[in-house]
Amino acid sequence: MESARLAWHDSFVLGFGPVDALHREFVELVGAVQAAPDHELVDRLAALAAHCEQHFEEENRWMIETEFPPRDCHIDEHNAVLQSVRDVQALLAQGDVDNCRRLAEALAGWFPGHADHLDSALAHWMCKRRFGGKPVVFRRDPVARQSDEPVTGA
């Protein structure tokens, strides 16, 4: 069964603007791959791959430069995701649409947990280093997303 299309939602906001901007673009690009007709998948996946390279490189740089304590496992997860995207790009170039669709669904399922656990810690770390405290996040939706709820938003 195909899951709902990944869409940006206030519950994804972590309170560190540069991370939130990267995440918003990631969510939009994954959603675009999920919604793409077969003939657009190559271009949509290429855009997602380019974004992932830049996104993960930026977060990895912040973690290394600021000596973020759990950086190794976070960087390893970025590397694994990027390798999966590259592997699926190669399969898609051979006409394998199914693996591309599965990757988009897997990324839609992976992102909320990654953001909630690993990236929220990074956002807190970066805010503490830059501003002296944790980020403050105001949400328009008063009901916070729970881990077992769909990742789509209005």
QUIFENJO-V156070 format. One record per pair of residues at least 24 apart in sequence whose ideal C-beta (glycine too) atoms are under 10 Angstrom apart, sorted by sequence separation. I is the first residue (numbers start at 1). GAP is how many residues later the second one is. D is the distance in Angstrom with one decimal. If there is no record, write none. Layout:
# QUIFENJO-V156070
I|GAP|D ; I|GAP|D
This chain:
# QUIFENJO-V156070
6|24|4.8 ; 7|24|5.6 ; 5|25|8.6 ; 6|25|4.7 ; 26|25|6.2 ; 53|25|9.8 ; 56|25|7.4 ; 57|25|9.3 ; 81|25|9.2 ; 5|26|4.9 ; 6|26|9.5 ; 25|26|5.8 ; 26|26|7.4 ; 29|26|9.5 ; 52|26|8.1 ; 55|26|9.9 ; 56|26|5.9 ; 81|26|7.4 ; 84|26|9.6 ; 4|27|9.7 ; 5|27|9.1 ; 6|27|9.2 ; 7|27|9.6 ; 55|27|9.3 ; 5|28|9.6 ; 6|28|6.4 ; 5|29|4.8 ; 6|29|9.7 ; 22|29|8.1 ; 25|29|9.2 ; 26|29|6.0 ; 52|29|6.7 ; 53|29|6.6 ; 56|29|10.0 ; 81|29|7.1 ; 116|29|8.8 ; 4|30|8.7 ; 5|30|5.7 ; 22|30|9.9 ; 25|30|7.4 ; 26|30|9.8 ; 52|30|5.3 ; 81|30|9.5 ; 3|31|8.3 ; 116|31|7.4 ; 2|32|8.2 ; 22|32|8.1 ; 23|32|8.2 ; 52|32|9.6 ; 53|32|8.7 ; 22|33|4.6 ; 49|33|7.8 ; 52|33|5.6 ; 53|33|9.2 ; 77|33|8.9 ; 81|33|8.3 ; 112|33|7.2 ; 21|34|9.6 ; 22|34|9.0 ; 51|34|9.6 ; 52|34|9.1 ; 113|34|7.2 ; 50|35|9.8 ; 112|35|7.3 ; 19|36|9.3 ; 22|36|6.5 ; 23|36|10.0 ; 49|36|4.9 ; 78|36|9.1 ; 115|36|10.0 ; 21|37|9.9 ; 22|37|7.2 ; 48|37|6.6 ; 49|37|6.7 ; 77|37|6.8 ; 112|37|9.3 ; 112|38|9.7 ; 113|38|9.8 ; 19|39|8.8 ; 46|39|9.8 ; 49|39|8.9 ; 112|39|5.1 ; 18|40|7.4 ; 19|40|7.2 ; 45|40|7.3 ; 48|40|9.8 ; 49|40|5.9 ; 74|40|8.8 ; 78|40|9.1 ; 111|40|7.2 ; 18|41|9.0 ; 45|41|10.0 ; 48|41|9.2 ; 77|41|6.7 ; 110|41|10.0 ; 108|42|9.8 ; 109|42|7.5 ; 19|43|8.5 ; 45|43|6.9 ; 46|43|7.0 ; 74|43|9.5 ; 108|43|6.1 ; 18|44|8.1 ; 45|44|5.8 ; 74|44|4.9 ; 108|44|9.0 ; 73|45|7.7 ; 74|45|8.1 ; 16|46|9.4 ; 46|46|9.2 ; 41|47|9.8 ; 42|47|8.2 ; 45|47|5.9 ; 70|47|9.8 ; 71|47|9.8 ; 74|47|8.3 ; 41|48|9.9 ; 44|48|9.9 ; 45|48|9.6 ; 70|48|7.5 ; 74|48|6.9 ; 42|50|6.0 ; 41|51|6.0 ; 42|51|7.2 ; 70|51|6.7 ; 71|51|8.6 ; 33|52|9.9 ; 48|52|10.0 ; 69|52|8.9 ; 70|52|8.7 ; 68|53|8.1 ; 38|54|9.8 ; 68|54|6.2 ; 71|54|9.6 ; 33|55|9.9 ; 41|55|9.9 ; 42|55|9.8 ; 45|55|5.9 ; 48|55|9.0 ; 52|55|9.1 ; 63|55|9.9 ; 70|55|9.2 ; 41|56|6.2 ; 44|56|8.8 ; 48|56|8.3 ; 66|56|9.1 ; 69|56|8.2 ; 38|57|9.5 ; 68|57|5.4 ; 39|58|9.7 ; 42|58|8.7 ; 45|58|7.9 ; 67|58|9.6 ; 68|58|8.3 ; 38|59|5.2 ; 41|59|5.2 ; 45|59|8.2 ; 48|59|8.0 ; 59|59|9.1 ; 63|59|6.6 ; 66|59|6.8 ; 41|60|8.1 ; 44|60|8.8 ; 59|60|7.4 ; 62|60|6.9 ; 66|60|7.0 ; 36|61|9.9 ; 62|61|10.0 ; 68|61|9.1 ; 38|62|8.8 ; 63|62|8.3 ; 66|62|9.7 ; 67|62|9.8 ; 38|63|9.0 ; 41|63|8.9 ; 59|63|6.5 ; 62|63|8.5 ; 63|63|9.2 ; 66|63|5.6 ; 36|64|8.8 ; 62|64|6.2 ; 65|64|9.8 ; 66|64|9.3 ; 36|65|9.3 ; 33|67|7.1 ; 34|67|7.8 ; 59|67|9.6 ; 62|67|9.3 ; 33|68|8.3 ; 36|68|8.5 ; 34|69|9.9 ; 35|69|9.0 ; 33|70|7.8 ; 34|70|4.6 ; 33|71|4.3 ; 34|71|7.1 ; 32|72|9.0 ; 33|72|9.6 ; 30|73|9.2 ; 31|73|8.5 ; 34|73|8.8 ; 30|74|6.0 ; 33|74|8.0 ; 34|74|6.5 ; 29|75|9.6 ; 30|75|9.3 ; 33|75|9.1 ; 30|76|9.7 ; 31|76|9.9 ; 30|77|4.9 ; 31|77|7.8 ; 29|78|9.2 ; 30|78|5.6 ; 27|80|9.6 ; 30|80|9.4 ; 26|81|8.3 ; 27|81|8.7 ; 30|81|6.9 ; 27|84|6.9 ; 26|85|6.8 ; 27|85|9.7 ; 23|88|7.8 ; 26|88|9.9 ; 27|88|9.2 ; 26|89|9.1 ; 23|91|9.6 ; 23|92|6.2 ; 20|95|9.7 ; 19|96|8.6 ; 23|96|7.1 ; 22|97|9.0 ; 6|98|8.2 ; 2|99|7.9 ; 5|99|9.1 ; 6|99|9.1 ; 12|99|8.2 ; 20|99|9.5 ; 5|100|9.9 ; 12|100|7.4 ; 19|100|6.0 ; 23|100|9.6 ; 3|101|9.4 ; 4|101|10.0 ; 6|101|7.6 ; 7|101|9.5 ; 11|101|8.2 ; 14|101|6.8 ; 19|101|9.0 ; 2|102|9.6 ; 3|102|5.6 ; 6|102|4.0 ; 13|102|9.6 ; 14|102|8.9 ; 2|103|6.8 ; 3|103|9.7 ; 5|103|7.5 ; 6|103|8.8 ; 9|103|9.3 ; 12|103|6.0 ; 16|103|8.8 ; 19|103|6.7 ; 20|103|8.0 ; 1|104|9.7 ; 4|104|8.0 ; 11|104|9.2 ; 12|104|8.9 ; 16|104|9.2 ; 19|104|5.1 ; 3|105|6.0 ; 6|105|6.7 ; 11|105|8.9 ; 14|105|6.1 ; 15|105|8.6 ; 18|105|9.1 ; 2|106|10.0 ; 3|106|6.8 ; 6|106|8.7 ; 14|106|5.3 ; 16|106|7.7 ; 17|106|9.4 ; 12|107|9.4 ; 14|107|9.5 ; 16|107|3.8 ; 19|107|7.3 ; 14|108|8.2 ; 15|108|5.7 ; 16|108|8.0 ; 18|108|7.8 ; 19|108|9.6 ; 14|109|3.8 ; 15|109|8.0 ; 16|109|8.9 ; 17|109|9.7 ; 13|110|9.3 ; 14|110|8.1 ; 16|110|5.0 ; 17|110|9.7 ; 15|111|9.6 ; 16|111|5.4 ; 14|112|9.5 ; 15|112|6.5 ; 14|113|9.0 ; 16|114|8.3 ; 16|115|9.3 ; 20|115|9.3 ; 19|116|9.3 ; 20|117|9.2 ; 16|118|9.9 ; 17|118|9.1 ; 15|119|7.6 ; 16|119|5.6 ; 15|120|2.5 ; 31|120|9.9 ; 14|121|6.6 ; 15|121|6.3 ; 16|121|9.6 ; 30|121|9.8 ; 31|121|8.8 ; 13|122|8.9 ; 15|122|4.3 ; 14|123|7.0 ; 15|123|9.1 ; 13|124|5.3 ; 27|124|8.7 ; 13|125|8.5 ; 11|126|9.5 ; 13|126|6.8 ; 27|126|9.2 ; 10|127|8.4 ; 12|127|9.9 ; 13|127|9.5 ; 10|128|8.7 ; 11|128|6.8 ; 10|129|4.4 ; 9|130|9.2 ; 10|130|5.2 ; 11|130|6.8 ; 9|131|9.6 ; 10|131|4.9 ; 9|132|7.1 ; 10|132|9.6 ; 11|132|8.7 ; 10|133|9.9 ; 11|133|5.7 ; 12|133|8.1 ; 10|134|8.9 ; 11|134|3.7 ; 10|135|8.7 ; 11|135|9.2 ; 9|136|6.5 ; 11|138|9.0 ; 12|139|8.7 ; 11|140|8.9 ; 9|141|9.7 ; 12|141|8.0 ; 9|142|7.5 ; 11|142|7.2 ; 7|143|9.6 ; 9|143|7.3 ; 10|143|7.2 ; 6|144|9.6 ; 7|144|7.8 ; 8|144|9.5 ; 9|144|2.7 ; 10|144|9.4 ; 5|145|9.8 ; 6|145|5.6 ; 7|145|4.9 ; 8|145|6.3 ; 9|145|7.5 ; 4|146|5.1 ; 5|146|9.1 ; 6|146|6.9 ; 7|146|5.1 ; 8|146|9.9 ; 3|147|7.5 ; 4|147|7.1 ; 5|147|6.3 ; 6|147|9.2 ; 7|147|8.1 ; 3|148|7.8 ; 4|148|4.3 ; 3|149|8.7 ; 4|149|9.8
